[in-house]
């Protein structure tokens, strides 16, 4: 039996060496949790056995227990890098035919260019809950989980139809002597650029040029790109008149331009320019108000995730949209989770089912963006354990060698 006793010690030491080696191999793996090998002695006894004469029969591996302490946190600056401080796991939907929900502590996420889902390096989609415009969740539980998606665009395009400008024109401005030309700055006194949109939401610039005619009168010429807008088929400009107090008297209604073709092509559009509230005073030229309707389609410009896990997308048209809330999962016995590789775990009967929630809720840790949780492996500790496991292996190997020598001595007695 002593052969088997020593052999069991060798096997146990080999298991510990494998565990320590696995820990060291994953010292740089984000979200990795080290394991510890626990042993127990083997005793063959019965109620009739004298307890003072019992001799053990070796050792057995009782468990390879994962240690779910928080790993080192490192700042990355990427808004899609997430770290959980405390209890909890990210829930992800694995890709492929046999997709399933897996759990991970590796928070290195990115945007899938094909689906625009938030995914990890394996292509598994990060799961969360839908939210309303104020960031309040609109679903709960496992049935409410959805892949967090970042749409490439946002908003509905609308052509600009009305522009309102409230200006002050300089009363003492000189009267230009040159014939008006937008390329000759001496032929006009002031100008105002205004962004407008066509029916496809594409932007262009409406530029209005103001020419002082004297006697409290001005002329405004309007261009979209190189195209001068017409009023009643004419490009002579629209007169703008003021009374002695500098209040505008004409035009009394918004200027209505003839339909024109946008720079980008497409559907012709009409435009109105309202100069109500414009004045002519002795103060320098100024733009006191500028309003234009119409809207562009916003392109995804950035993403942010707050401490509650609300995912917000920022678009080029200035819109900020709440798209979802990162879901977290927790277990009554995390050490019972089954490791499936790629920093994933799956639930088992030992771990219990997943309890779902969100960051900073009861039983869940806090969430930080721009930070990754590294491995919780301590290299110094593992090297010490490696030396101890090697010593145990060598000692059991020596015991096995001695048992062999004893057996040989017995064989020699018979000879």
ZATILO-403943 format. One line per 5 residues: number of its first residue (from 1); their letters; for each residue x, y, z of C-alpha. Coordinates in steps of 0.05 Angstrom, whole numbers, plus 5000, padded with zeros to 4 digits. Example, Ala and Ser with C-alpha at 12.3 -4.5 7.8 and 13.67 -1.06 7.14 Angstrom:
1> AS> 5246/4910/5156 | 5273/4979/5143
% end
This chain:
1> XXXXX> 5000/5000/5000 | 5058/5047/5011 | 5068/5050/4936 | 4998/5076/4927 | 5006/5123/4985
6> XXXXX> 5066/5156/4954 | 5033/5154/4885 | 4973/5192/4913 | 5020/5244/4941 | 5054/5251/4873
11> XXXXX> 4987/5259/4839 | 4964/5311/4889 | 5030/5350/4882 | 5024/5346/4806 | 4954/5375/4810
16> XXXXX> 4979/5433/4853 | 5036/5445/4804 | 4987/5447/4747 | 4942/5496/4785 | 4999/5543/4801
21> XXXXX> 5025/5539/4730 | 4956/5556/4704 | 4953/5616/4751 | 5021/5641/4728 | 5003/5631/4655
26> XXXXX> 4943/5677/4663 | 4976/5732/4704 | 4963/5779/4646 | 4892/5756/4630 | 4839/5809/4645
31> XXXXX> 4787/5787/4695 | 4823/5721/4709 | 4812/5690/4778 | 4865/5646/4808 | 4851/5577/4837
36> XXXXX> 4875/5542/4899 | 4882/5466/4905 | 4854/5438/4970 | 4875/5368/4994 | 4849/5318/5044
41> XXXXX> 4880/5257/5075 | 4856/5186/5060 | 4841/5141/5120 | 4813/5070/5117 | 4780/5054/5183
46> XXXXX> 4719/5023/5215 | 4687/5024/5284 | 4728/4963/5303 | 4794/4995/5285 | 4839/5018/5342
51> XXXXX> 4845/5094/5329 | 4916/5092/5358 | 4939/5044/5304 | 4910/5077/5243 | 4957/5090/5185
56> XXXXX> 4936/5136/5128 | 4932/5116/5055 | 4955/5180/5023 | 4922/5244/4998 | 4866/5264/4951
61> XXXXX> 4848/5329/4916 | 4784/5353/4947 | 4774/5415/4904 | 4806/5465/4858 | 4774/5526/4888
66> XXXXX> 4771/5593/4851 | 4788/5656/4889 | 4741/5713/4870 | 4780/5771/4900 | 4783/5835/4858
71> XXXXX> 4843/5838/4812 | 4888/5898/4800 | 4852/5957/4767 | 4887/5992/4710 | 4866/6056/4674
76> XXXXX> 4858/6051/4598 | 4819/6113/4578 | 4772/6074/4533 | 4699/6088/4549 | 4680/6016/4533
81> XXXXX> 4730/5986/4582 | 4692/5968/4645 | 4711/5943/4713 | 4668/5917/4770 | 4693/5933/4840
86> XXXXX> 4659/5884/4886 | 4611/5828/4871 | 4582/5815/4802 | 4595/5790/4732 | 4580/5818/4663
91> XXXXX> 4528/5778/4625 | 4544/5764/4552 | 4509/5727/4496 | 4559/5682/4461 | 4560/5681/4385
96> XXXXX> 4550/5621/4341 | 4495/5569/4330 | 4494/5546/4402 | 4493/5615/4434 | 4482/5618/4509
101> XXXXX> 4489/5667/4566 | 4558/5667/4597 | 4587/5708/4653 | 4654/5744/4656 | 4695/5794/4695
106> XXXXX> 4735/5814/4633 | 4707/5883/4616 | 4746/5896/4552 | 4690/5913/4503 | 4687/5944/4434
111> XXXXX> 4636/5959/4379 | 4623/5906/4327 | 4626/5942/4260 | 4575/5894/4229 | 4520/5895/4282
116> XXXXX> 4540/5956/4323 | 4531/5914/4386 | 4579/5923/4444 | 4620/5859/4443 | 4681/5828/4474
121> XXXXX> 4742/5798/4439 | 4703/5733/4424 | 4646/5771/4392 | 4598/5758/4449 | 4548/5814/4459
126> XXXXX> 4545/5851/4526 | 4475/5845/4555 | 4435/5900/4588 | 4366/5928/4599 | 4328/5977/4554
131> XXXXX> 4317/6047/4583 | 4272/6106/4568 | 4296/6176/4550 | 4310/6191/4624 | 4352/6128/4634
136> XXXXX> 4299/6090/4673 | 4298/6015/4658 | 4236/5990/4623 | 4247/5915/4633 | 4276/5869/4686
141> XXXXX> 4296/5797/4696 | 4327/5748/4647 | 4272/5758/4596 | 4286/5833/4593 | 4360/5826/4575
146> XXXXX> 4380/5852/4506 | 4447/5862/4471 | 4471/5933/4481 | 4470/5965/4412 | 4500/6032/4389
151> XXXXX> 4463/6055/4326 | 4510/6087/4275 | 4461/6144/4263 | 4407/6180/4301 | 4351/6228/4284
156> XXXXX> 4305/6241/4225 | 4329/6289/4170 | 4287/6351/4156 | 4299/6406/4105 | 4308/6477/4131
161> XXXXX> 4248/6520/4113 | 4255/6580/4159 | 4314/6621/4181 | 4307/6678/4231 | 4362/6730/4241
166> XXXXX> 4360/6788/4290 | 4418/6835/4272 | 4444/6904/4285 | 4470/6938/4223 | 4521/6993/4233
171> XXXXX> 4486/7059/4218 | 4551/7096/4201 | 4575/7043/4152 | 4603/7069/4087 | 4566/7059/4021
176> XXXXX> 4606/7011/3977 | 4623/7038/3908 | 4638/6972/3874 | 4584/6930/3844 | 4564/6874/3891
181> XXXXX> 4602/6809/3886 | 4608/6756/3941 | 4681/6748/3921 | 4696/6823/3932 | 4696/6840/4006
186> XXXXX> 4695/6915/3989 | 4628/6909/3954 | 4589/6893/4017 | 4591/6915/4090 | 4575/6852/4131
191> XXXXX> 4556/6779/4122 | 4526/6723/4164 | 4535/6648/4152 | 4479/6601/4175 | 4479/6525/4171
196> XXXXX> 4418/6497/4135 | 4398/6425/4117 | 4368/6393/4055 | 4315/6338/4056 | 4369/6285/4066
201> XXXXX> 4396/6321/4127 | 4460/6343/4091 | 4487/6410/4113 | 4504/6470/4072 | 4515/6544/4087
206> XXXXX> 4467/6601/4074 | 4508/6665/4070 | 4473/6732/4073 | 4511/6794/4049 | 4489/6863/4072
211> XXXXX> 4503/6924/4028 | 4491/6994/4055 | 4454/7037/4004 | 4449/7100/4047 | 4388/7137/4073
216> XXXXX> 4372/7082/4124 | 4368/7030/4068 | 4406/6965/4057 | 4404/6908/4007 | 4411/6835/4027
221> XXXXX> 4437/6782/3979 | 4430/6709/3998 | 4473/6652/3972 | 4474/6577/3984 | 4544/6557/3962
226> XXXXX> 4556/6595/3897 | 4482/6597/3880 | 4447/6663/3893 | 4376/6655/3916 | 4322/6689/3875
231> XXXXX> 4260/6727/3897 | 4208/6728/3843 | 4260/6706/3793 | 4306/6765/3809 | 4376/6765/3838
236> XXXXX> 4379/6841/3850 | 4374/6830/3925 | 4320/6848/3975 | 4315/6920/4002 | 4317/6928/4078
241> XXXXX> 4293/6995/4106 | 4294/7028/4174 | 4259/7088/4205 | 4294/7146/4238 | 4298/7108/4304
246> XXXXX> 4333/7049/4271 | 4273/7002/4272 | 4262/6958/4212 | 4203/6977/4167 | 4215/6932/4107
251> XXXXX> 4209/6877/4091 | 4147/6872/4135 | 4143/6797/4125 | 4195/6742/4117 | 4231/6741/4051
256> XXXXX> 4207/6681/4010 | 4259/6654/3962 | 4244/6616/3900 | 4255/6541/3902 | 4329/6522/3893
261> XXXXX> 4369/6459/3885 | 4411/6440/3946 | 4486/6434/3936 | 4481/6359/3947 | 4426/6353/3894
266> XXXXX> 4362/6318/3910 | 4294/6350/3923 | 4288/6425/3910 | 4272/6465/3972 | 4243/6533/3990
271> XXXXX> 4267/6579/4044 | 4242/6639/4083 | 4287/6691/4117 | 4256/6730/4174 | 4293/6794/4194
276> XXXXX> 4241/6817/4246 | 4275/6852/4305 | 4335/6874/4263 | 4359/6945/4279 | 4404/6999/4251
281> XXXXX> 4443/7033/4306 | 4508/7069/4316 | 4538/7007/4350 | 4580/6958/4308 | 4549/6903/4267
286> XXXXX> 4526/6844/4310 | 4484/6781/4307 | 4437/6782/4366 | 4397/6719/4349 | 4401/6664/4297
291> XXXXX> 4351/6608/4291 | 4342/6558/4234 | 4297/6497/4232 | 4314/6432/4197 | 4355/6374/4223
296> XXXXX> 4411/6329/4202 | 4422/6256/4216 | 4473/6250/4272 | 4531/6202/4264 | 4558/6165/4324
301> XXXXX> 4613/6209/4354 | 4625/6178/4422 | 4598/6135/4478 | 4598/6141/4553 | 4578/6096/4611
306> XXXXX> 4563/6125/4679 | 4571/6093/4748 | 4500/6065/4745 | 4516/6030/4679 | 4474/6076/4634
311> XXXXX> 4502/6073/4564 | 4495/6139/4527 | 4514/6153/4455 | 4536/6222/4430 | 4520/6240/4358
316> XXXXX> 4549/6292/4311 | 4483/6331/4309 | 4489/6345/4384 | 4441/6291/4408 | 4458/6249/4468
321> XXXXX> 4415/6186/4473 | 4410/6136/4530 | 4411/6068/4497 | 4411/6018/4554 | 4437/5998/4623
326> XXXXX> 4492/5947/4634 | 4465/5886/4670 | 4505/5851/4724 | 4496/5780/4750 | 4513/5751/4818
331> XXXXX> 4511/5682/4848 | 4499/5654/4918 | 4562/5611/4911 | 4609/5639/4858 | 4661/5585/4872
336> XXXXX> 4613/5535/4843 | 4614/5567/4774 | 4642/5525/4718 | 4701/5555/4679 | 4689/5548/4604
341> XXXXX> 4750/5585/4577 | 4758/5654/4546 | 4748/5683/4616 | 4676/5656/4617 | 4637/5621/4671
346> XXXXX> 4571/5585/4667 | 4521/5572/4723 | 4516/5504/4756 | 4473/5473/4809 | 4528/5487/4859
351> XXXXX> 4533/5561/4842 | 4458/5571/4839 | 4422/5611/4786 | 4442/5682/4766 | 4411/5739/4805
356> XXXXX> 4407/5798/4757 | 4411/5871/4771 | 4455/5932/4760 | 4515/5968/4790 | 4508/5997/4860
361> XXXXX> 4444/5959/4873 | 4437/5912/4932 | 4488/5856/4926 | 4525/5885/4866 | 4591/5922/4863
366> XXXXX> 4605/5989/4831 | 4620/6000/4757 | 4677/6042/4729 | 4688/6061/4656 | 4757/6071/4626
371> XXXXX> 4785/6019/4674 | 4800/5944/4666 | 4805/5892/4721 | 4868/5851/4712 | 4884/5782/4740
376> XXXXX> 4883/5773/4816 | 4945/5729/4811 | 5002/5750/4858 | 5066/5727/4823 | 5107/5725/4887
381> XXXXX> 5055/5683/4923 | 5049/5635/4864 | 5125/5626/4859 | 5127/5608/4933 | 5070/5559/4923
386> XXXXX> 5107/5531/4862 | 5169/5518/4904 | 5126/5485/4958 | 5091/5440/4907 | 5157/5421/4876
391> XXXXX> 5185/5403/4945 | 5123/5360/4959 | 5130/5326/4892 | 5204/5311/4905 | 5189/5284/4975
396> XXXXX> 5135/5237/4950 | 5181/5215/4893 | 5235/5200/4943 | 5185/5160/4986 | 5166/5121/4924
401> XXXXX> 5239/5107/4909 | 5251/5083/4980 | 5190/5037/4975 | 5221/5009/4912 | 5287/4997/4947
406> XXXXX> 5251/4961/5004 | 5214/4917/4955 | 5280/4900/4922 | 5311/4881/4989 | 5252/4834/5000
411> XXXXX> 5262/4802/4932 | 5336/4793/4948 | 5319/4755/5013 | 5280/4704/4973 | 5340/4694/4927
% end
